[in-house]
Amino acid sequence: WSALAEMGVLGIMVPEAQGGLAMTEEDLIPLLLEAGWAGLPDPLAATAGVAVTLLRHASAAAPRANELLAQIAAGEISLGCVFPNSTRSNSTGPASTEPASVVASSNFVPAATSLDQILLCVDGSVHVVDPASLQLERVQSVDGGRDLFHLVVPAELDESTVLLTGDVAQAATLAAFNFAALGAAAELIGLSRRMLEMTILYATERKQFGVQIGSFQAVKHHLTNASLAVEFAEPLVLRAANSLALGNPQASLHVSMAKAKASAAAKGAAAASLQVHGAIGYTVEYDLHLYMKRSWALAGEFGDAEFHRRRVSAELLYR
């Protein structure tokens, strides 16, 4: 974590006044692709992307936001951002006439106990909360590389934890959610690449019937189809990053397109990789499962493909 801070990665989107590089989503998203490829377990997207996005929106209205931004850039803290189930956020309800306000709610928090602070976006407000003060229940996760916790939202939150309220809080929450979904999409692209690289290499080494299994047409077709899906999904991720950086009014639409496509591409890459590897792909001694399970987890985080397809539909119908 300290090495990431020294390289300036944590402060890429932090304003210069708080010790950051004042760069944009277009600069951080390519790094998250590489983080996905590496299977990085640290909360890089959550801290350097999601939290920073929210805090930048809050900096004018809440001086504490500037303090947190400076601490992030220095590598002193890690933050997570949670969009729990609430009366104002319902991912399963009917599409509203304001589709950009739709946020996929979830009470699950990866690596919650290793975070220094949690940004809790609930009921139209944003709170900065110490994880130790929350009721967090460890639950089993398909991704063994990150602990997963279920958050029970307190009936009442102390007023001292309030960072933002009103329209500013809602705008900051939407911006943070959009980056969260896009960050997950970027990591999914990196994970997909890694799985396919491993599988293509394996197909050139594994022999059956006296020849490399990669020489069989059926294997080629499986891997080509999976690779094409990833190649088509990546430009959507990069376009969404550009939209967020420029403040494009269609940013929510572009983010949902990217997340839906990246989730589907990762699912295909995982399935093809497992099928081509055969039995060894199931074993914990072989690294494929690390990337495959992470992709399964990220595909459902911050809205699965179905949620984002509905969001795209709502944006197109109501805009």
N, C-alpha and C positions, 0 to 999 in steps of 0.2 A: 504493500500500500504506500509506504514511504517512497519507494522507487518510482511509482506512478506519479506521485506528487512532485518529486524532483525533476522528472521529465516534463512536467507541466500538463500531464494528461488530465488530472483532476480539475485543473483550473482553465481548461480550454474555453468553456463558455462563461466563466466568471468574469465580470467587468474588471478592467485594469485598476480601477480605484480600490478594489478588494484583493489585488494581487494576482489577478487572473490574466489570461491572454486575450479576452474579449473577442473570441472567435465565434463561430456559429455551428448550427446543427450539421451543416455540410462538412465540417471539419471533424466532428466527434463521431458521426455515424460510421465512416469508414474504419475507425478504430474499433468500434463495437463489432463490426464484421470480423475483424481479426480476433477480438476477444472471444467471439463465438467459436471461431476455428480452433482456438486454444482451449476451449472449455473452461475459461476463467471463472472460478467460483466467487470471486470478490464482487461486491455490489457496485461495480463501475458505472453501469447504466443508471442505477437507482440514485447514486450520489452525484456523479458528474453531469448527468443528463436530466433526470426527472426532478430531483431536488433543486438543482440549479435553475432549471426552467421556472419552477414555481417561485423560488426566492427572488429571481430577477423581476418577476411580475409584482412581487410584494415590496421591493426595495424602497419605492417612493413612499408607500403608506406605512411601512413597518421597519423602523431602524434596526430591529433585531435581525431582520433578514440579511442586512449587510454584514453583520457580525458572523452569521453562519456561513455566508459566501466566502468570507476571508478565511475561516477555519477550514472550509472544504479545499480551497486552493492550496493551503499549507499542508494538507494531508492530516490535519489534526482530528477530524471527525468523519464518520460515515453516516449517511442518512438513508432512510427508506421513505417511500410515499405510499400511503394506503388509501384506497377508495372504497370504504366498507359499505355494506348494505345500509341504506338509510331511507328516509321518507322522500328524499328528493333525487334519488339515484336508483333506477330500476332497469337492469339490462334485459329483463324479460317482458316488460310492459309494452304497450302499443307504441308505435312510432309517433313522435310528437311533431308539431309543425315547426319545431326548432331542432332539427336533427343534430346540429352541431353541439347541442347541450348534452347529448346522450353519452354517458360514461358507463363502462362495464364495471359493476361493483363486485367486490370480492373481499372477504374477511381473512384471506390467507396471506401470510407475510413470510417470504423466504428470509432465512438467516436473521430473524427478528432480534434474538438475544445478542447478536454480535454488532448490532447497530447502536450508535451513540444516541441518536434521536430519531423519532418517527414523525413524519408530517402526516397528520390525520385529516383527510378531507371529508367532512361529514356534515350533513344538514346545512349546506350553504356557508360553512365556515372552515377555516384551516387552523389546526392546532399543532403546536410543537410539543411533543410528549416524550418523556423518558420511558423507554420500553419497560423498565423495572416497575413503573407505576401502572402498567396495563395487565389485564388478565390474558395471558398468552398460553395456549395449550399446544404442546408439541403433537403433531400428527404425522402419520406415515406418508412419505412422498415417493413418487416414482423416481425422482431425481435424488440419488443418494449423495450427490456432491454438495447439496445445500439443505440445511435443516429447514423444515417448514412448520409454521405455527398458525393456529387459528386464533384470531383476535375477537374477543368479546368486547364490543364497544360499550364503554361506561354509560349508565343512564344520564349522568351529569359529568361534564368536564369542567375543571377548575378554570375560572376566568383568566388566570395568569398564563394559561397555555395558549390563549387565542392569539393568532398571528394576523389573520385577515377575516373580514366578514363582508357580507353584501355582494355587490356586483363584481368588485375586484377579486374577491375570493372565488367566485364562480368562474371568472375568466382565467384566473391562475390555475384552478383545478382542471379546466378543460385543456389548457396548454400543457400542463404536467401529464395528463392522461394521454394526450396525443404523442408526446415524446416517449412515454412509457411503452405504448403500443409499437411505435416505430423502432425503439431500441430493441425490443424483443424480436421484431421482424429482422433487424440487422443481424442480431446474434443467430437467428435461425438460418440465415443465408450462410454465415460462416460455418455453422455446425453441419449444414448440408454439404458444403464443399469438403469439409474434413471427412465425413462419412464416405462420400463418393471417391475421394482420393485414396482412402484406405482400401475401398472395395476394388477399384480399378487395379491397384497394385497387387492385391490378393489374386485377382483374376488372371494376372500375368504370371503368377508364381504357382498357383494350384493347378495340378494336372489331373485329368480324368480321361480314361480311354487313350492314354498315351499322348494327349495334347493339352495345351493350356485351356482352361475353361473359358477364358476370355475370347477364344477363337470361335466359340459357338454363337451362331446368329441370335439365338434367343437371349443369351446373356448380353450381347451387344445392344440389343433393342431395349432391354430393361434399363441398362445404365444410360443409354442415350436419352431415353424418355425422361428419366429422373434428372439428368444433367440439363436438358433443355428447359425443364420446369424451373430450375434454379436460375438459369441464365435469363429467363423471361421475368422472374420475380425481382431480381436485383435492381434493374433500372427503376422499378416502381418504388423501391426503398430509397434510392438516390433522388428521385423526383420529389418524394415526400419530404426528404431532408431539405431540399431546395425550397419547397413551399413553406416549410416552417421558418427557414432562415429569412425569407423575404416577406413573411407575414401574409402570404397568399390567402384570400378568403376561402379558397377551396382546400385548405390544408387538411381539414378533418377528412374530407373525401379522399384525398391522396394517401393519407395515413392508413385509412381503413382498406383501401385497395392494396396497399403494400403488405399490411398484416395478414389479410385474407390469402393473398397469393403466396407469401412466404411460408405461412403455416401449411398450406397445401403442398408446396414444394418440399418442405422438410419432411412431411409425412411420406411422400413418395420416395424421397431419398433414403429414409430410414427403412422403408419396406423393401426397396430394391437391394439395399446393402445387406440386410439380414438374409434375404432370399439367396443372394449370390454367395455369401459366406457360408451358408448352411449351418451345421451344428456348432462350429466354433464361434459363430456370431452370438450364440446364446450364453456363452461362458463369461463369468466375471473376470477371468484371467486375461481375457482379450479386451482391448480398450474400446472396441466399437460400442459397447453398451453405455459407456460414459457419455458419449455424444448423442446416442440415440435417445436415451432417457432424458437428457437435458432438452432435446428438441421436443419430446412429447410434453414436457412440463411447460416450456415456453410457448408452445402452440396454443395452450389454453390460458396463458396469463394475459391480462389486460384485454380480454375479449378473444374468443376463439374465431375461427374462420366464419362460422355461421353468424355470429354477432356482427362481425365487420361487414359481411355481405348485406345484412339488414341495414346497417348504418349507411352503406353506399346507396342502397335502394332508397332510403329515406332522404338522403342528401339530393339525389337526382330527382326525386318526385316533388320535393318541397322547395327546391331552389330554382 
